[in-house]
Amino acid sequence: MKELLYWIVECIAKIHSWLLHLNDAYEYNFTDKQLHFLVIGVLGMGLIFAVYPVFKWLAKRGHVMTIAWIYVFTLIIVITFAIEIGQKVTNTGAMEFADIVMGVFGFVVMFTVFALIRQIVKAVVGLFAGDRDDGEEV
């Protein structure tokens, strides 16, 4: 996993260098802040166009919990990275990738337990409710 992160950082560095080269080659003279505005803005909109149809498709099929899981999983990754970076910057702990992995793994395990309990409760409620399906989610 450490190699994957280094590969991602290396790819980002290459893209960064390429964008700076384009900025210099075509004499756009964008500042660092302007480049961040443009690149992150375009990246964000690209992600919206990619993610929105998937989430809309999931929502139409009643998979709202899946959407919630994807959102929370993404937040957990961001939060765990922020905690580790904060520890490095403030010298309040050691910045370790293993801590990130274990934190994310903790969420996945706890969500799996929750999902199993949720399915059991839905099955028991379904037994007592018969075949009645009012579309309400437990």
SEZAVO-791013 format. One line per 2 residues: number of its first residue (from 1); their letters; for each residue x, z, y of N, C-alpha, C. Coordinates in Angstrom, 3 decimals. Atoms other than C-alpha are relative to their C-alpha. Last residue first. Layout:
! SEZAVO-791013
NUM> A> X/Z/Y/X/Z/Y/X/Z/Y | ...
This chain:
! SEZAVO-791013
138> VE> -0.317/-1.431/0.110/-35.673/8.449/-0.180/1.319/0.265/0.651 | -1.245/-0.304/0.678/-36.752/5.005/1.050/0.227/1.503/-0.004
136> EG> -0.757/-1.033/-0.696/-40.328/4.199/1.892/1.211/0.377/-0.840 | -1.083/0.571/-0.810/-41.587/0.877/0.614/0.829/1.028/0.723
134> DD> 0.488/0.142/-1.374/-44.908/2.355/-0.537/1.087/-0.523/0.932 | -1.152/0.284/-0.848/-44.119/1.767/-4.182/-0.509/-0.258/1.406
132> RD> 0.335/0.127/-1.429/-46.586/3.316/-6.592/1.295/-0.222/0.798 | -0.433/1.321/-0.449/-45.474/2.659/-10.170/-0.272/-0.221/1.469
130> GA> 0.526/1.116/0.783/-45.688/6.311/-11.052/0.551/-1.303/0.510 | 0.856/0.814/-0.868/-44.999/8.818/-8.300/-0.621/-1.160/-0.765
128> FL> 1.193/-0.767/-0.362/-43.686/11.402/-10.752/-0.968/-0.796/0.872 | 0.716/-0.404/1.217/-41.253/9.052/-12.430/-1.306/0.703/0.328
126> GV> 0.675/1.164/0.549/-40.260/7.424/-9.135/-0.789/0.317/-1.262 | 1.165/0.218/-0.859/-39.468/10.819/-7.625/-0.806/-1.186/-0.520
124> VA> 0.939/-1.092/0.297/-37.185/11.487/-10.583/-1.264/-0.160/0.826 | 0.551/0.234/1.339/-35.506/8.073/-10.234/-1.037/1.061/-0.360
122> KV> 0.930/1.135/-0.086/-35.068/8.450/-6.458/-0.654/-0.271/-1.357 | 1.188/-0.461/-0.714/-33.558/11.922/-6.963/-1.024/-1.122/0.095
120> IQ> 0.714/-0.906/0.914/-31.159/10.568/-9.589/-1.288/0.483/0.648 | 0.642/0.828/1.019/-30.190/7.652/-7.322/-0.788/0.849/-0.998
118> RI> 1.098/0.728/-0.648/-29.505/10.015/-4.418/-0.762/-0.847/-1.017 | 1.081/-0.987/-0.178/-27.409/12.302/-6.635/-1.222/-0.688/0.603
116> LA> 0.512/-0.344/1.332/-25.326/9.303/-7.721/-1.171/0.980/0.096 | 0.775/1.144/0.482/-24.990/8.031/-4.148/-0.593/0.275/-1.380
114> FV> 1.259/0.081/-0.740/-23.928/11.480/-2.900/-0.880/-1.115/-0.545 | 0.802/-1.132/0.480/-21.274/11.774/-5.625/-1.374/-0.014/0.674
112> TF> 0.399/0.354/1.367/-20.013/8.283/-4.737/-0.862/1.102/-0.602 | 1.125/0.920/-0.116/-20.024/9.220/-1.046/-0.502/-0.401/-1.390
110> MV> 1.180/-0.755/-0.426/-17.870/12.262/-1.803/-1.221/-0.896/0.158 | 0.443/-0.875/1.096/-15.409/10.169/-3.812/-1.275/0.739/0.388
108> VF> 0.536/0.854/1.075/-15.190/7.411/-1.174/-0.526/0.856/-1.151 | 1.305/0.530/-0.408/-14.814/9.939/1.663/-0.632/-0.805/-1.121
106> GF> 0.935/-1.126/-0.044/-12.039/11.790/-0.147/-1.393/-0.458/0.396 | 0.406/-0.236/1.389/-10.307/8.469/-0.934/-1.003/1.153/-0.071
104> VG> 0.962/1.060/0.312/-10.261/7.698/2.805/-0.530/0.183/-1.419 | 1.180/-0.218/-0.825/-8.592/11.047/3.486/-1.090/-1.023/-0.297
102> MV> 0.748/-1.120/0.575/-6.216/10.656/0.544/-1.263/0.296/0.805 | 0.576/0.410/1.282/-5.106/7.190/1.683/-0.859/1.118/-0.581
100> ID> 1.067/0.961/-0.312/-4.588/8.334/5.265/-0.721/-0.396/-1.281 | 1.093/-0.786/-0.581/-2.611/11.389/4.137/-1.196/-0.899/0.324
98> AF> 0.700/-0.648/1.119/-0.484/9.143/1.881/-1.166/0.850/0.503 | 1.004/0.946/0.465/0.395/7.057/4.950/-0.816/0.615/-1.138
96> EM> -0.201/0.503/1.352/2.175/10.066/6.388/-1.147/-0.914/-0.404 | 0.817/1.204/0.128/2.669/11.099/10.010/0.292/-0.613/-1.361
94> AG> -0.725/1.187/0.436/4.054/14.607/9.733/-0.967/-1.166/-0.137 | 0.026/0.234/1.442/2.492/17.359/11.769/0.786/-1.247/-0.321
92> TN> 0.768/-1.104/0.596/1.978/18.716/15.271/-0.112/-0.153/-1.513 | -0.875/-0.804/0.877/4.746/16.570/16.777/-0.713/1.209/-0.584
90> TV> -0.025/-1.380/-0.496/2.317/15.395/19.494/0.925/0.911/-0.797 | -0.223/-0.042/-1.444/2.941/11.662/19.017/0.165/1.428/0.506
88> KQ> -1.328/0.526/-0.314/3.359/11.812/15.247/0.312/0.166/1.484 | -0.983/-0.958/0.522/0.351/14.071/14.677/1.418/-0.446/0.344
86> GI> 0.006/-1.182/-0.875/-1.742/11.858/16.959/0.998/1.044/-0.451 | -0.757/0.411/-1.189/-0.704/8.791/14.949/0.080/1.163/0.982
84> EI> -1.414/0.091/0.372/-1.838/10.562/11.786/0.869/-0.423/1.181 | -0.509/-1.353/0.273/-5.155/11.627/13.320/1.496/-0.052/-0.303
82> AF> -0.141/-0.698/-1.287/-5.766/8.173/14.813/0.567/1.404/-0.193 | -1.180/0.537/-0.670/-5.081/6.501/11.449/0.238/0.725/1.322
80> TI> -1.169/-0.507/0.725/-7.563/8.847/9.779/1.296/-0.543/0.596 | -0.217/-1.421/-0.288/-10.148/8.185/12.501/1.239/0.524/-0.717
78> VI> -0.489/-0.126/-1.376/-9.821/4.385/12.288/0.334/1.462/0.310 | -1.350/0.580/-0.047/-10.133/4.413/8.490/0.597/0.157/1.393
76> IL> -0.897/-0.927/0.699/-13.076/6.804/8.639/1.428/-0.530/0.017 | -0.312/-1.126/-0.896/-14.776/4.628/11.260/0.985/0.972/-0.642
74> TF> -0.854/0.530/-1.063/-14.525/1.563/9.003/0.405/1.111/0.972 | -1.297/0.248/0.625/-15.931/3.521/6.059/0.999/-0.514/1.039
72> VY> -0.681/-1.294/0.098/-18.737/4.776/8.335/1.382/-0.162/-0.630 | -0.293/-0.516/-1.345/-19.762/1.257/9.318/0.802/1.297/-0.073
70> IW> -1.046/0.859/-0.576/-19.493/-0.160/5.799/0.420/0.525/1.370 | -1.254/-0.285/0.691/-21.456/2.814/4.411/1.141/-0.824/0.582
68> AI> -0.499/-1.293/-0.472/-24.190/2.486/7.045/1.347/0.322/-0.639 | -0.454/0.224/-1.376/-24.593/-1.209/6.234/0.586/1.290/0.558
66> TM> -1.239/0.777/0.116/-24.780/-0.378/2.538/0.586/-0.270/1.373 | -1.053/-0.948/0.383/-27.352/2.332/3.267/1.342/-0.719/-0.146
64> VH> -0.449/-0.673/-1.216/-29.435/-0.266/5.130/1.103/0.999/-0.316 | -1.290/-0.636/0.293/-29.680/-2.394/2.005/0.592/0.667/1.244
62> GR> 0.138/-1.456/0.079/-33.387/-3.172/2.337/1.290/0.744/-0.324 | 0.160/-0.363/1.404/-33.121/-6.878/1.534/-0.040/1.514/-0.215
60> KA> 1.230/0.637/0.492/-33.699/-7.932/5.129/-0.289/0.379/-1.445 | 1.148/-0.728/-0.546/-31.059/-5.389/6.199/-1.314/-0.580/-0.506
58> LW> 0.115/-1.289/0.693/-28.408/-6.886/3.883/-1.240/0.769/0.464 | 0.383/0.296/1.376/-29.028/-10.416/5.217/-0.194/1.292/-0.793
56> KF> 1.397/0.414/-0.083/-28.896/-9.161/8.808/-0.543/-0.285/-1.399 | 0.805/-1.201/-0.205/-25.669/-7.279/8.024/-1.488/-0.334/0.073
54> VP> -0.085/-0.813/1.225/-24.088/-10.418/6.557/-0.881/1.238/0.133 | 0.835/0.601/1.054/-25.321/-12.618/9.410/0.005/0.812/-1.306
52> YV> 1.435/-0.041/-0.291/-23.958/-10.144/11.979/-0.852/-0.657/-1.086 | 0.632/-1.197/0.571/-20.528/-9.710/10.379/-1.519/-0.008/0.185
50> AF> -0.194/-0.083/1.455/-19.027/-13.173/10.893/-0.819/1.129/-0.618 | 0.594/1.190/0.618/-20.393/-13.936/14.378/0.145/0.015/-1.518
48> IL> 1.459/-0.082/-0.159/-19.655/-10.364/15.469/-0.664/-1.175/-0.708 | 0.492/-0.956/0.990/-16.135/-10.599/14.022/-1.511/0.160/0.080
46> GM> -0.130/0.638/1.307/-15.448/-13.739/16.025/-0.515/0.895/-1.110 | 1.121/0.939/0.110/-16.811/-12.013/19.128/0.046/-0.747/-1.327
44> GL> 1.253/-0.750/0.132/-14.433/-9.104/18.601/-1.196/-0.921/-0.161 | 0.016/-0.593/1.343/-11.440/-11.383/18.018/-1.312/0.740/-0.252
42> VG> 0.250/1.103/0.940/-12.260/-13.405/21.161/-0.075/0.533/-1.438 | 1.347/0.522/-0.256/-12.534/-10.229/23.279/-0.369/-1.105/-0.977
40> IV> 0.918/-0.955/0.631/-9.461/-8.703/21.623/-1.443/-0.437/0.229 | -0.181/0.000/1.456/-7.421/-11.813/22.450/-0.994/0.932/-0.682
38> LF> 0.383/1.272/0.636/-8.750/-12.384/25.970/0.052/0.075/-1.526 | 1.402/0.275/-0.300/-8.663/-8.798/27.271/-0.470/-1.245/-0.752
36> HL> 0.776/-0.917/0.837/-5.346/-8.094/25.539/-1.497/-0.240/0.187 | -0.113/0.486/1.376/-3.888/-11.228/27.149/-0.786/0.898/-0.957
34> QK> 0.860/1.180/0.104/-5.223/-10.137/30.546/0.036/-0.582/-1.411 | 1.398/-0.467/-0.001/-3.676/-6.692/30.126/-0.971/-1.173/-0.146
32> DT> 0.242/-0.640/1.292/-0.273/-8.165/29.166/-1.459/0.446/-0.096 | -0.643/-1.305/0.146/-0.405/-10.398/32.228/-0.313/0.542/-1.401
30> FN> 0.923/-1.114/0.203/-1.330/-14.059/31.898/0.799/1.288/-0.106 | -0.387/-1.227/-0.693/1.330/-16.346/33.340/-1.062/1.099/-0.080
28> YE> 1.256/-0.647/-0.394/-0.406/-19.503/32.131/0.259/1.266/0.800 | -0.091/-0.652/-1.309/2.918/-21.328/32.187/-1.339/0.550/0.484
26> YA> 0.977/0.697/-0.839/2.067/-23.535/29.209/-0.124/0.627/1.389 | -0.172/1.447/0.114/5.190/-22.569/27.305/-0.940/-0.766/0.925
24> DN> -1.185/0.442/-0.747/5.193/-18.961/28.534/0.105/-1.527/0.026 | 0.170/-0.434/-1.382/1.618/-18.111/27.464/1.162/-0.495/0.857
22> LH> 0.987/0.900/-0.617/2.033/-20.142/24.287/-0.171/0.317/1.480 | -0.645/1.312/-0.114/5.228/-18.217/23.442/-0.945/-1.008/0.659
20> LL> -0.903/-0.102/-1.152/3.477/-14.906/24.185/0.719/-1.324/0.232 | 0.827/-0.007/-1.210/0.677/-15.956/21.831/0.860/0.106/1.262
18> WS> 0.542/1.353/-0.179/3.182/-16.898/19.116/-0.831/-0.081/1.278 | -1.094/0.847/-0.500/5.054/-13.599/19.554/-0.481/-1.416/0.273
16> HI> -0.319/-0.462/-1.351/1.830/-11.626/19.199/1.086/-0.877/0.617 | 1.079/0.524/-0.843/0.805/-13.673/16.159/0.254/0.363/1.455
14> KA> -0.189/1.455/-0.084/4.199/-12.946/14.584/-1.061/-0.640/0.901 | -1.154/0.238/-0.872/3.915/-9.227/15.423/0.249/-1.501/0.168
12> IC> 0.445/-0.257/-1.369/0.401/-9.133/13.923/1.130/-0.270/0.983 | 0.883/1.111/-0.387/1.700/-10.747/10.751/-0.473/0.158/1.435
10> EV> -0.856/1.170/-0.195/4.576/-8.229/10.559/-0.824/-1.222/0.427 | -0.691/-0.202/-1.275/2.163/-5.322/11.080/0.884/-1.200/0.310
8> IW> 1.009/0.154/-1.061/-0.038/-6.665/8.272/0.658/0.130/1.367 | 0.322/1.420/-0.059/2.989/-7.100/5.971/-0.998/-0.273/1.126
6> YL> -1.131/0.653/-0.657/4.185/-3.571/6.789/-0.250/-1.500/0.148 | 0.037/-0.348/-1.428/0.711/-2.263/5.982/1.146/-0.660/0.759
4> LE> 1.123/0.715/-0.612/0.647/-4.155/2.679/-0.058/0.279/1.501 | -0.444/1.376/-0.196/4.109/-2.861/1.782/-1.090/-0.832/0.678
2> KM> -0.907/-0.040/-1.138/2.908/0.717/2.303/0.478/-1.418/0.340 | 0.835/0.000/-1.196/0.000/0.000/0.000/0.873/0.000/1.251
